[in-house]
Each structure stands twice: as C-alpha cells, then as structure tokens.
Amino acid sequence: MRKLCITNFLLIFLFTFLTGCSNQTSAITNMDDYATNEGYESVTTSNKGIPKEQIKIGILLISDSTITAGYTYTHDLGIQGMQNNLGLSNEQIVYKWNVPDTNQAAIKNALQECIDEGCNIIFATSFGYMETMAEMAEQYPDIYFSHASGHMSNGKNFNNYFGRIYQARYLSGIAAGLKTQSNKLGYVAAQGSDSSEVTGGIDAFAMGAYSVNPNAKIYVKVTGSWDDPEAEKAATHFLIDYGCDVIAQHCDSAFPQILAQEAGVWGIGYNSDMSKEAPNATLTSVLWNWSAYYTHAVQSIIDGTWDGENYLGGINEGLVSLSPLTDFNAPNANEKINEAQKSMVEGTFNVFDGEIETNTGEIIGKPNSTLDDTTILRGINWYFKNVVILQ
C-alpha cells in the first residue's frame, strides 16, 4: 500500500518540485505580521549550505505509521516525496511517531532524540509542538527547526509553514452544495471558534456551498481534539442522525467518510484522498501536498539559501488542491469548481473578499477589499451566515 501511494503521488510531487518551488517567493512574502518572534531573540545560523549527503531530517508526527489516510499520513507522503525529489536515503530520515502534542515532556524528548541522532533539520507537524520547538531552537542555533500550522518563529533557524487550505475548502463546498438534497451539510470540526484554522475552513466551505446553493446550511459538531477517532465517530453519527446528507471534516481520521458511506450519504474528505477509504461516498477530498514545502525547505538548506522566512503556499504553489471529483458528483460540479479555481489562480477572487455577513448578523470586511493573511490565519473567530453550531 505504501509503495502504491508513493507511485500515485510521485507525479504530483515531481510537478510541484519543478513548478511549485519556482513560485516560492510569492508564497513567503508579505508575512511580516504573521511571522512573529513571540519574544525570542534572534540567533545565528550558518548559511553556507550543507552537502546533500550530510543532510539528516527529523519529523515529529502525532499518530503512527500504520494509518493510511488523514493528517499524519499526508505529511509522511510529503516527506517521501521530498526524499524522492532530492535523492535522499532512508538513513537520512528519522521518524518520531505518536508524539502527543499535549505532552511537552514527550515533545522535548522526541526533539532531543532527533538532535542526538544527528538531525540538522527537524519538522514538527502539529500545533502543540510549537512552544517546545521554539525553546529548542534557541538552545541549538546550528539546527534548523520548522513548525507546521503555528505562528512562532525567530527569523533565523526557526520558522513556520502552512497554506491557504481555505481555497480548496471553498471549492469542496461547491461540490457539497450542488450535491445535497436535504440542504443540510454536516461538518466534523476538531476545534471551536478559538481556532482560526478550523473556523476559517468552515467559513470557506460554507461560502463555497452558498455560492451555488443559498438554501444550504452547514451544521458543525466540534470534537475538541485534533486526533480523537472516537469523538470523530460520535460527531459523524450525530450529524447523520440530524439529517445531514453530506459530511465534511476537519479532523485527522477517515471515519467521517467511512461512516457516511455506511449510512448511504456523501462525504468530503480531508488531508488525503479518502475515496480509497469510502469509494461510494467521497465526492472529493481537500488535499495537502506537503512535498511542495518540504522539498523547498531542504533544498534551500543544501544550497545555503535558507532565510528563516515563514512559508504560506496555496493553489498556485501546488501546496493545496482537490482530489479528482468522483463520478457521482452533480453534473455541473466540475464546471463550477474549475471556474472558481481559475479566478483564484488569476487573483481575481480570494474567498474572503468584500463584506461578509456572519451568522450573528455582523459584517466582516470592506467593499473592494480582501482579508489579509494574518487575519485569515489568526483572526477568524466568527462563522459565515449559513453556519449552525450544534451542541
């Protein structure tokens, strides 16, 4: 299965390496507000480059290697794609599986093990790893630390990386809005409104659905955890019982898609293409192609061009996308999605444009403007007007 997945994704990774990395300047500019140092002093890191054969990479992951769908699996695919792109050996990759992001001692131990094993760049993939990683970066200024989804950095040997996943969320909302018959779209959410990442994704999905079906409502059930399969199952059952006939998700496992298939309803997967777990239910999946960043970051360290900048990529950089629509989508889904995606690529549409009405009647944004990256990534604690939060 692992080899098959590598083969299936290799073309995407190679394409990203050849085309996406050429766009990295636009991906990591205009990030001054987002690139906060959070009180950490700058450190000095050598910028002479590291020979490829001396590169050793550590990767911290929140779940284990046996899982073949979802968040950790997609990061694993990204590391494998980078490894193939750059021609690194298996001995140059150090995996640390099942590192809980709520246990700072476990995080510090995993990071220290990577350092003791000779890693000169370490990627940490979960939000809760952030503060410990920031501290370790100060202690080890000659090692590169890179953190996914957070907001801390020091502009030297510690940065963060993420993407405009809301672009793909919006597109998936079009598929859901066109497919639903009940006009009830379910959404299994890992966190509540205090997480801009989750809330902004819900809003983008809701706005995409609204663009093609103003009668559709999005019903959200929050699990309170990034990785809790039992809570994800319970939330999915709740939404299906509530009458939702499309189940979207921002959670790690494929259980929402699997349970949607068992119940005879539809689904929108996340992280990886979940049509392999639920071939008769998944309309499409919102994808991360993490190889786009991992390849860029490691190559910059080899070349000596690492500059400590934070990274924010999107559709244009090949970091986020949708999986191919399955045959049971609405007949005009491809047309509508392609039209919206084209406007994103051209820069004429940015999802959070103009005045946006919330579900409490407030107005966010201004005419002829769009929300900036910092607001989208760290300041969305409101829900679009067709979103309903279920207790």
ABEGO torsion letter per residue (X at the ends): XAAAAAAAAAAAAAAAAAAAAAAAAAAABGAAAABBAGGBBBBBBBAAEBBAAABBBBBBBABBAABABEAAAAAAAAAAAAAAAAGBBAAABBBBBGBBAABAAAAAAAAAAAAAAGBABBBBABAAAAAAAAAAAAABAABBBBBBGBABBAGBABBBBBBBAAAAAAAAAAAAAAABAAGBBBBBBABBAABAAAAAAAAAAAAAAAAABAABBBBBBBAGBABBAAAAAAAAAAAAAAGBABBBBBBABAAAAAAAAAAGBBBBBBGBBAAAABAAABABBBBBBAAAAAAAAAAAAAAGABAGBBBBBBAAAGABBBBBBBAABBAAAAAAAAAAAAAAAAGABAGBBEBBBBAAGBBBEBBGBBBBAAAAAAABABBBAABBBBX
